[in-house]
Amino acid sequence: MDSIPGYDTAQPIQFATLDQLLWGIVKTIQVYSLPVMALSIAALGIALVMSGDDTERKSKLKGWITHLLLGGLLVFGAATIASILKTFLGGK
């Protein structure tokens, strides 16, 4: 491992508390999921408009949009949900 530059001075990812680790994970998921969700909704919207009279395809696309929005609600509401649970369970 001596031939890898910077290996000897590298540090593993460290968090002072478990809360910092968990909030870091939540924040990272939120940051990366927003553009993916936006592009997915746009693509599903275009597919919905282009589906024409195909009611079965429209139904499937509306289901996908609904699931995507519900997932987004969970991802972006995770901070609120976690705060409520932490208070309810006696955390600081």
FITORVO-638226 format. One line per 10 residues: number of its first residue (from 1); their letters; for each residue x, y, z of N, C-alpha, C, O. Coordinates in steps of 0.001 Angstrom, whole numbers, plus 500000, padded with zeros to 6 digits. Atoms other than C-alpha are relative to their C-alpha. Example, Ala and Ser with C-alpha at 12.3 -4.5 7.8 and 13.67 -1.06 7.14 Angstrom:
% residues 2
1	AS	500890/498810/500000/512300/495500/507800/500900/501200/500000/501936/501181/500665; 499180/498810/499940/513670/498940/507140/499230/501090/500730/499739/502198/500899
This chain:
% residues 92
1	MDSIPGYDTA	500801/498813/500000/500000/500000/500000/500855/501266/500000/500320/502371/499916; 499126/498831/499961/503017/502290/500130/500021/500743/498672/500372/501922/498629; 499930/499360/501304/502738/503000/496416/498778/500868/499685/498779/501579/498680; 501193/499200/500233/499294/504623/496695/500177/501355/500668/500306/501427/501890; 499781/498690/499391/499698/508378/497182/498827/500396/500906/497666/500263/500519; 501007/499524/499070/497826/509730/500207/499356/498931/500856/498546/499256/501724; 500636/501087/499249/496875/506316/501604/500343/500060/501483/499482/499835/502334; 499561/499999/498604/498898/506677/504788/499386/501143/500806/499230/501020/502021; 500550/498848/499286/497384/510071/505660/498474/500054/499944/497877/500953/500536; 501460/499982/500136/493755/509208/504776/499325/499614/501314/499847/498807/502082
11	QPIQFATLDQ	500786/500281/498802/491131/509127/507529/498652/499412/499588/498086/499829/498578; 501336/500509/500297/487927/507075/507577/498956/501069/500330/499225/502007/501080; 501085/499064/499709/484628/508924/507635/499652/499869/501475/499413/498770/501975; 500244/500023/498566/484012/509906/511235/498849/500941/500348/498726/502029/499786; 501095/499187/499493/480938/511227/513014/500081/499975/501521/500313/498929/502127; 499905/499907/498544/480919/512457/516595/498851/499262/500684/499036/498657/501740; 501152/500666/499401/477437/511106/517274/499225/499245/498930/499387/499486/497733; 500846/500747/500925/474981/508697/515731/498993/500925/499315/498639/500715/498154; 500922/499024/500598/472594/511620/515170/500612/500675/498781/499940/500857/497765; 499337/499358/501135/475144/513311/512914/500066/499066/498796/499868/499496/497660
21	LLWGIVKTIQ	499956/500976/501088/475528/510144/510869/498630/499860/499344/498513/499905/498120; 501343/500193/500552/471781/509640/510483/499504/501237/499266/498926/501117/498186; 500431/498784/500693/471068/513280/509618/500801/500202/498717/500271/500715/497730; 499195/499920/501222/473938/513166/507119/499450/499102/498909/499433/499479/497738; 500593/500926/500970/472348/510160/505437/498702/500573/499454/498471/500540/498245; 501282/499422/500431/468915/511836/505339/500242/501165/499048/499594/501264/498006; 499718/498833/500838/470366/515046/503905/500556/499591/498633/500196/500178/497613; 499434/500472/501260/472356/513167/501261/498919/499408/499097/498894/499673/497895; 501093/500580/500786/469299/511199/500150/499115/501104/499444/498695/501036/498289; 500843/498905/500469/467283/514411/499929/500657/500763/498859/499998/501092/497873
31	VYSLPVMALS	499304/499222/501024/469920/516233/497889/500029/499269/498662/499818/499881/497615; 499880/500737/501252/470330/513461/495330/498665/499527/499433/498571/499251/498237; 501278/500490/500514/466694/512401/495076/499173/501092/499325/498342/500786/498470; 500800/498928/500594/465275/515824/494170/500152/500086/498481/499134/500107/497790; 499905/499935/501467/466738/516027/490625/499474/498738/499315/498887/498813/498235; 500492/501250/500585/465931/512360/489983/498471/500016/499956/497865/499619/498960; 501459/499930/499950/462332/512905/491072/499463/500997/498979/498469/500724/498306; 500460/498983/500950/461983/516066/488987/500057/499487/498569/499112/499668/497801; 499872/500543/501356/463268/514373/485843/499006/498860/499765/498460/498726/498670; 500947/501109/500137/461097/511313/486488/498572/500508/499812/497830/499988/498979
41	IAALGIALVM	501346/499439/500146/457946/513383/486919/499839/500632/498628/498788/500492/498003; 500069/499395/501325/458746/515315/483743/499857/498924/498915/499043/499058/498001; 500069/501072/500998/459332/512104/481773/498649/499288/500046/498078/498969/499003; 501308/500649/499878/456163/510493/483149/498892/500906/499492/497924/500425/498902; 500984/499053/500525/454196/513645/482332/499981/500020/498486/498913/500060/497874; 499922/500040/501473/455421/513599/478743/499397/498704/499480/498650/498712/498501; 500559/501289/500415/454579/509904/478456/498478/499990/500170/497763/499391/499366; 501439/499927/499761/451132/510626/479905/499309/500792/498902/498241/500407/498426; 500576/499183/501071/450471/513330/477340/500032/499248/498673/499105/499357/497871; 499856/500715/501270/451710/511106/474517/499222/498684/499959/499188/498027/498918
51	SGDDTERKSK	500679/501296/499974/449632/508099/475608/498703/499987/499191/498181/498917/498878; 501199/499943/500846/446621/509302/473619/498787/499420/500690/498467/499799/501816; 501232/500593/499486/443490/507201/474148/500221/498697/500760/499252/498049/501155; 499697/501257/499320/445231/504256/475795/499767/500153/501504/500653/500601/502232; 500372/499795/498598/443440/504243/479158/500809/499117/500952/501079/499518/502085; 499200/500878/499138/445432/501301/480531/501372/500609/500267/501861/500591/501397; 498683/499364/499849/448734/503083/479905/499879/501252/500871/500737/501505/501717; 500205/498811/499168/447347/506306/481402/499859/499625/501469/500400/500299/502345; 500199/500454/498631/446293/504419/484498/501334/499593/500644/501599/499939/501795; 498690/500397/499491/449765/502889/484912/500893/501207/500258/501579/501272/501278
61	LKGWITHLLL	499161/498815/499833/451485/506235/484412/499545/500842/501182/500375/501374/501918; 500508/499257/498845/449220/507945/486937/500388/499304/501300/500683/499963/502297; 499565/500752/498833/450043/505173/489392/501464/500246/500317/501837/500408/501478; 498573/499727/499808/453762/505719/488863/500206/501400/500571/501010/501590/501483; 499870/498627/499502/453372/509470/489396/499577/500068/501464/500232/500724/502274; 500485/500010/498613/451370/508850/492583/501042/499379/500927/501330/499925/501992; 498981/500654/499172/453990/506448/493940/501252/500867/500142/501861/500912/501211; 498837/499132/499963/456780/508858/493059/499773/501168/500958/500668/501532/501720; 500312/498888/499109/455052/511720/494869/499906/499551/501462/500338/500274/502359; 500053/500523/498635/454349/509572/497935/501406/499706/500534/501698/499975/501699
71	GGLLVFGAAT	498612/500233/499607/457997/508500/498019/500717/501303/500312/501482/501385/501274; 499417/498689/499742/459049/512134/497773/499520/500592/501308/500287/501226/502033; 500543/499526/498732/456751/512991/500648/500714/499332/501176/501007/499983/502179; 499270/500704/498936/458472/510336/502763/501450/500466/500098/501969/500669/501196; 498594/499593/499992/461976/511375/501726/500157/501409/500570/501028/501651/501406; 499844/498621/499556/461453/515082/502290/499296/500266/501326/499549/501289/501962; 500603/499885/498688/459284/514572/505348/500750/499199/501051/500336/499148/502209; 499244/500855/499085/461891/512292/506914/500528/500783/501196/500545/500266/502312; 499486/499197/498888/463360/515108/509004/498900/500276/501018/499125/500182/502224; 501122/499736/499104/459967/515982/510437/499558/498729/500712/499315/498733/501919
81	IASILKTFLG	500397/501282/499410/459027/512349/510987/501010/499566/501064/500619/499100/502135; 498959/500392/499049/462355/511672/512717/499952/500874/501248/500123/500364/502356; 500088/499109/498845/461991/514731/514968/498818/499648/500877/498932/499647/502103; 501195/500373/499233/458478/513705/515998/500239/498684/500741/499912/498569/501922; 499722/501280/499355/459564/510120/516697/501010/500152/501132/500862/499544/502192; 498977/499810/498967/462622/511275/518631/499394/500643/501247/499712/500247/502368; 500665/499361/498867/460474/513556/520816/499064/499027/500702/499022/498969/501931; 500959/500952/499451/457833/510873/521281/500690/498892/500803/500172/498433/501821; 499275/501087/499343/460424/508259/522267/500935/500487/501093/501663/499688/501682; 499234/499473/498873/462119/510566/524769/501403/500439/499667/502237/500536/500567
91	GK	498671/499516/500362/465147/511760/522817/500147/501473/500306/499174/502146/500647; 499727/498578/499715/466774/515150/523287/499693/500859/498805/499861/502078/498860
